[in-house]
Amino acid sequence: MGTLILIERLEVQNANAISSPLTIGVPSITAFMGFAHQLQRLVHQADPASDLKVHRVGVIVHDIDLQVRHFPRSRSLLKLTANTRGGRNESKKSERASFIEEGRCHLTVSLLLDCETEFQGGATETLDRMQQLIMGRMRLAGGSIINTTPPNVQMVSNDRRTLTKLIPGWVLMERRDLMIDAMTEGLDAIDALHRALAIHHQRHLQFDSETESETSSSPPTVSWTSGRYQPGYIVPIATGYQALTPFIPSNNARDRDTPHRLAESALTLGEFVLPLRLNSPSEMLWQYHHDGDLYVCQQQIFSSSDKSLS
């Protein structure tokens, strides 16, 4: 592990909340990894002598506001957005182009970057440059960064003092083990997700005396309990992509020289935990992992030979 850099409390407006065809809520892990990758590239453009390399990224969510419309009887629908285009004649009605509707959310998030750098020219200069680039040129998960003051960007240590800086907040941890255990028992991937996420309601009957039963004429006292198969703040998350086709040329792409392939989202389970439940900040870090047709982000100990985001 290298130098830990903490970007505190980015306030993001209208981030993409639909991370896959099946998941709604916190953006995909690849969105946060892509943010770190773009920040690294912008630092190199501003200072070609910089040796900054981001290897891993930790995600801490402080607040999230999913944009939904509420209806009676606890029914809610996403506020889907679509951009329209108008003709040159403003008197005519605008024509709607082809579009993909997107759900949005407002969120406050902190990012912990595991970087390899010697800070040539001084750490303060590099941290200040990262702060300026974040406020001036960057977006996160398609959303706008709207901090009224530049976010605090600082070097931190890999100890519990850093975890206290993240309170109040929730650290997104991978629970791939729940999927593995369920599929070992014979469930497929969808059934494994359903078992972990389904909320079960159970009715309990209590009679006035031990001699009474359900056949008694006196009505019992009814109580309900709700729970999940697995305790904890378990959520489905999108962590990458699974290739479906081999590399093929695409005539309709903007870059015809680069081969393309069709892919689908890779889903697994995650859990939001309090920062102080971790032993050290390094436990929350995500890194790219490539295995054949599978390209995902994982939380695990990687060898020093693994590649950086570059």
C-alpha positions as CSV (number, residue, x, y, z in Angstrom):
1,M,0.0,0.0,0.0
2,G,1.2,3.5,-0.9
3,T,0.2,7.0,0.2
4,L,-3.4,7.4,1.3
5,I,-5.1,10.6,0.1
6,L,-8.6,11.5,1.4
7,I,-11.0,13.7,-0.6
8,E,-13.6,14.7,2.0
9,R,-17.3,15.2,1.4
10,L,-17.9,15.8,-2.3
11,E,-21.4,17.2,-2.8
12,V,-22.7,15.7,-6.0
13,Q,-25.9,16.8,-7.7
14,N,-27.8,14.7,-10.2
15,A,-25.5,11.7,-10.2
16,N,-26.6,8.6,-12.2
17,A,-28.6,6.4,-9.8
18,I,-29.3,3.5,-12.2
19,S,-26.0,1.6,-12.1
20,S,-27.3,-1.5,-14.0
21,P,-30.5,-2.9,-15.4
22,L,-31.4,-4.3,-12.0
23,T,-29.9,-1.9,-9.4
24,I,-31.0,1.6,-8.4
25,G,-29.3,3.7,-5.7
26,V,-25.6,4.4,-5.2
27,P,-23.7,4.7,-8.5
28,S,-21.6,1.8,-9.7
29,I,-18.2,1.2,-8.2
30,T,-16.7,1.8,-11.7
31,A,-18.0,5.4,-11.5
32,F,-15.9,6.1,-8.5
33,M,-12.9,4.3,-9.9
34,G,-13.3,6.3,-13.2
35,F,-13.3,9.5,-11.2
36,A,-10.0,8.6,-9.6
37,H,-8.6,7.6,-13.0
38,Q,-9.6,10.9,-14.6
39,L,-8.2,12.8,-11.7
40,Q,-4.8,11.1,-12.2
41,R,-4.9,11.9,-15.9
42,L,-5.7,15.6,-15.3
43,V,-2.8,15.8,-12.7
44,H,-0.4,14.4,-15.3
45,Q,-1.7,16.9,-17.9
46,A,-1.2,19.8,-15.5
47,D,2.2,18.6,-14.4
48,P,3.9,16.1,-16.8
49,A,6.6,15.5,-14.2
50,S,4.1,14.2,-11.7
51,D,4.4,10.5,-10.9
52,L,0.9,10.2,-9.3
53,K,-0.6,6.7,-9.8
54,V,-3.9,5.7,-8.1
55,H,-4.1,2.0,-7.4
56,R,-7.2,1.6,-5.2
57,V,-10.2,3.6,-4.1
58,G,-12.4,3.5,-1.0
59,V,-16.0,4.8,-1.0
60,I,-17.7,6.4,2.0
61,V,-21.3,7.7,1.5
62,H,-22.4,10.4,4.0
63,D,-25.8,11.2,2.5
64,I,-27.9,10.2,-0.5
65,D,-31.2,11.6,-1.8
66,L,-32.8,9.4,-4.5
67,Q,-34.9,11.5,-6.7
68,V,-38.4,9.9,-6.6
69,R,-42.0,10.9,-6.6
70,H,-44.0,9.7,-3.6
71,F,-47.6,8.5,-4.0
72,P,-50.2,7.4,-1.5
73,R,-49.9,3.9,0.2
74,S,-46.1,4.2,0.2
75,R,-45.7,4.0,-3.5
76,S,-42.9,5.8,-5.2
77,L,-41.5,6.1,-8.7
78,L,-38.2,7.4,-10.0
79,K,-38.0,10.9,-11.5
80,L,-36.6,9.8,-14.8
81,T,-35.0,12.6,-16.9
82,A,-34.5,12.9,-20.7
83,N,-32.9,15.8,-22.6
84,T,-34.8,17.2,-25.6
85,R,-33.6,19.1,-28.7
86,G,-35.3,21.9,-30.5
87,G,-35.3,23.0,-34.1
88,R,-33.8,26.3,-35.4
89,N,-37.3,27.8,-35.5
90,E,-38.1,28.5,-31.9
91,S,-41.8,28.9,-32.6
92,K,-42.1,25.1,-33.4
93,K,-42.4,22.6,-30.7
94,S,-39.2,20.9,-29.7
95,E,-38.6,17.4,-31.1
96,R,-37.5,14.7,-28.7
97,A,-34.5,12.8,-29.9
98,S,-33.8,9.1,-29.0
99,F,-32.8,8.9,-25.4
100,I,-32.2,6.6,-22.5
101,E,-34.1,7.7,-19.4
102,E,-31.9,8.1,-16.3
103,G,-32.7,8.1,-12.6
104,R,-30.8,10.7,-10.5
105,C,-29.6,11.1,-7.0
106,H,-27.9,13.8,-4.9
107,L,-25.2,12.4,-2.7
108,T,-22.4,13.4,-0.4
109,V,-19.4,11.1,-0.7
110,S,-15.8,10.9,0.4
111,L,-13.1,9.0,-1.5
112,L,-10.0,7.4,-0.1
113,L,-7.2,7.1,-2.8
114,D,-4.3,4.6,-2.4
115,C,-1.6,6.3,-4.5
116,E,1.9,5.6,-5.5
117,T,3.8,8.9,-5.7
118,E,7.0,10.5,-4.4
119,F,5.4,14.0,-4.5
120,Q,8.1,15.6,-6.6
121,G,7.9,19.3,-5.9
122,G,6.1,18.8,-2.6
123,A,3.0,17.2,-1.4
124,T,1.2,20.5,-0.7
125,E,1.5,21.5,-4.4
126,T,0.1,18.2,-5.6
127,L,-2.8,18.2,-3.2
128,D,-3.7,21.8,-4.0
129,R,-3.7,21.0,-7.7
130,M,-6.0,18.0,-7.2
131,Q,-8.4,20.3,-5.2
132,Q,-8.5,22.8,-8.1
133,L,-9.0,20.2,-10.7
134,I,-11.9,18.6,-8.8
135,M,-13.7,21.9,-8.5
136,G,-13.0,23.2,-12.0
137,R,-13.1,20.3,-14.5
138,M,-14.6,17.2,-13.0
139,R,-17.9,15.4,-12.6
140,L,-18.7,12.3,-10.6
141,A,-21.0,9.5,-11.9
142,G,-22.4,12.1,-14.4
143,G,-23.3,14.5,-11.6
144,S,-22.1,18.0,-10.9
145,I,-19.8,18.8,-7.9
146,I,-21.5,21.7,-6.2
147,N,-19.3,22.3,-3.1
148,T,-19.5,25.9,-2.1
149,T,-15.9,25.7,-0.9
150,P,-13.2,23.4,-2.3
151,P,-13.3,20.0,-0.6
152,N,-10.5,19.1,1.8
153,V,-7.8,17.0,0.1
154,Q,-5.2,15.7,2.6
155,M,-2.8,12.8,3.2
156,V,-3.9,10.5,6.0
157,S,-2.5,7.5,7.8
158,N,-3.7,3.9,7.7
159,D,-5.1,3.8,11.3
160,R,-8.3,4.3,13.2
161,R,-7.7,8.1,13.4
162,T,-8.5,8.3,9.7
163,L,-11.7,6.3,10.3
164,T,-13.0,8.9,12.8
165,K,-12.8,11.5,10.0
166,L,-15.4,9.6,8.1
167,I,-18.1,9.8,10.8
168,P,-21.0,10.2,10.1
169,G,-20.9,8.0,7.1
170,W,-21.2,4.5,5.7
171,V,-18.4,2.5,4.0
172,L,-19.4,0.4,1.1
173,M,-18.0,-3.1,1.5
174,E,-18.1,-6.1,-0.8
175,R,-20.1,-9.1,0.4
176,R,-19.3,-11.4,-2.5
177,D,-19.1,-14.2,0.1
178,L,-22.9,-14.2,0.6
179,M,-23.3,-14.8,-3.1
180,I,-20.7,-17.6,-3.1
181,D,-22.3,-19.3,-0.1
182,A,-25.8,-19.2,-1.6
183,M,-24.6,-20.5,-5.0
184,T,-22.7,-23.3,-3.2
185,E,-26.0,-24.4,-1.8
186,G,-27.4,-24.7,-5.3
187,L,-29.1,-21.3,-5.9
188,D,-28.4,-19.4,-9.1
189,A,-27.2,-15.8,-9.0
190,I,-30.7,-14.2,-9.2
191,D,-32.0,-16.5,-6.4
192,A,-29.0,-15.7,-4.3
193,L,-29.7,-11.9,-4.7
194,H,-33.4,-12.4,-3.9
195,R,-32.6,-14.5,-0.7
196,A,-30.3,-11.8,0.6
197,L,-32.5,-8.8,-0.2
198,A,-36.1,-10.1,0.3
199,I,-37.9,-8.8,3.4
200,H,-39.9,-11.6,5.1
201,H,-43.0,-10.6,7.2
202,Q,-44.1,-13.1,9.9
203,R,-47.4,-13.1,11.9
204,H,-47.4,-14.0,15.6
205,L,-50.6,-14.8,17.5
206,Q,-50.8,-14.4,21.2
207,F,-53.8,-15.7,23.1
208,D,-55.0,-14.6,26.5
209,S,-54.5,-18.0,28.2
210,E,-52.6,-21.1,27.4
211,T,-55.7,-23.2,27.0
212,E,-57.0,-21.1,24.1
213,S,-55.9,-21.8,20.5
214,E,-56.7,-20.6,17.0
215,T,-60.0,-22.4,17.1
216,S,-61.1,-20.4,20.1
217,S,-63.9,-17.8,19.7
218,S,-61.9,-15.0,21.5
219,P,-59.7,-13.0,19.1
220,P,-56.0,-13.3,19.8
221,T,-53.5,-10.5,19.8
222,V,-51.7,-10.2,16.5
223,S,-48.1,-8.9,16.1
224,W,-45.8,-8.8,13.1
225,T,-42.1,-9.0,12.7
226,S,-40.0,-8.3,9.6
227,G,-36.5,-9.3,8.8
228,R,-34.0,-10.5,6.2
229,Y,-32.2,-13.8,5.7
230,Q,-28.9,-12.0,6.4
231,P,-28.6,-9.2,9.0
232,G,-26.9,-5.9,8.0
233,Y,-27.4,-3.1,5.5
234,I,-27.1,-5.4,2.5
235,V,-27.6,-3.9,-1.0
236,P,-27.1,-5.1,-4.6
237,I,-24.2,-3.3,-6.3
238,A,-22.8,-3.2,-9.8
239,T,-19.0,-3.8,-9.8
240,G,-18.1,-4.1,-13.5
241,Y,-18.9,-6.0,-16.7
242,Q,-19.0,-9.5,-18.2
243,A,-18.2,-9.8,-21.9
244,L,-20.8,-11.5,-24.0
245,T,-19.1,-11.5,-27.5
246,P,-15.6,-11.7,-28.8
247,F,-13.8,-8.5,-30.0
248,I,-15.4,-7.4,-33.3
249,P,-15.1,-4.2,-35.4
250,S,-18.0,-1.7,-35.2
251,N,-18.7,0.5,-38.2
252,N,-21.0,2.8,-36.4
253,A,-18.7,3.6,-33.5
254,R,-16.8,6.9,-33.3
255,D,-13.5,5.0,-33.1
256,R,-13.5,2.5,-36.0
257,D,-9.9,1.4,-35.3
258,T,-10.7,0.0,-31.9
259,P,-12.5,-3.4,-31.7
260,H,-15.7,-3.6,-29.6
261,R,-17.5,-6.3,-27.7
262,L,-21.0,-6.5,-26.1
263,A,-21.1,-6.8,-22.3
264,E,-23.5,-6.9,-19.4
265,S,-23.3,-5.6,-15.9
266,A,-21.7,-7.7,-13.2
267,L,-23.7,-7.6,-10.0
268,T,-23.0,-8.8,-6.5
269,L,-23.9,-7.9,-2.9
270,G,-22.5,-5.1,-0.8
271,E,-22.9,-3.9,2.7
272,F,-22.8,-0.4,4.2
273,V,-21.0,-0.5,7.5
274,L,-19.9,2.1,10.0
275,P,-16.3,3.2,9.6
276,L,-15.3,2.3,13.1
277,R,-16.3,-1.4,12.4
278,L,-13.1,-1.6,10.3
279,N,-9.7,-2.3,11.7
280,S,-8.0,0.0,9.2
281,P,-8.9,2.2,6.2
282,S,-7.1,-0.2,3.8
283,E,-9.9,-2.7,4.2
284,M,-12.4,-0.5,2.3
285,L,-10.2,-0.1,-0.9
286,W,-11.5,-1.3,-4.3
287,Q,-9.2,-2.2,-7.2
288,Y,-9.8,-3.3,-10.8
289,H,-9.5,-7.1,-11.5
290,H,-9.5,-8.7,-14.9
291,D,-10.1,-12.5,-15.3
292,G,-10.9,-13.6,-18.8
293,D,-14.2,-12.1,-19.9
294,L,-14.8,-10.7,-16.5
295,Y,-13.8,-7.1,-15.7
296,V,-14.8,-6.1,-12.2
297,C,-13.8,-4.1,-9.1
298,Q,-13.0,-6.1,-6.0
299,Q,-12.0,-5.6,-2.4
300,Q,-9.1,-7.9,-1.6
301,I,-5.3,-7.9,-1.0
302,F,-3.6,-7.4,-4.4
303,S,0.0,-8.2,-5.2
304,S,2.5,-5.4,-5.9
305,S,2.6,-6.5,-9.5
306,D,-1.0,-5.5,-10.2
307,K,-1.4,-2.5,-12.6
308,S,-2.5,0.9,-11.5
309,L,-5.5,2.8,-13.1
310,S,-3.2,3.8,-15.9
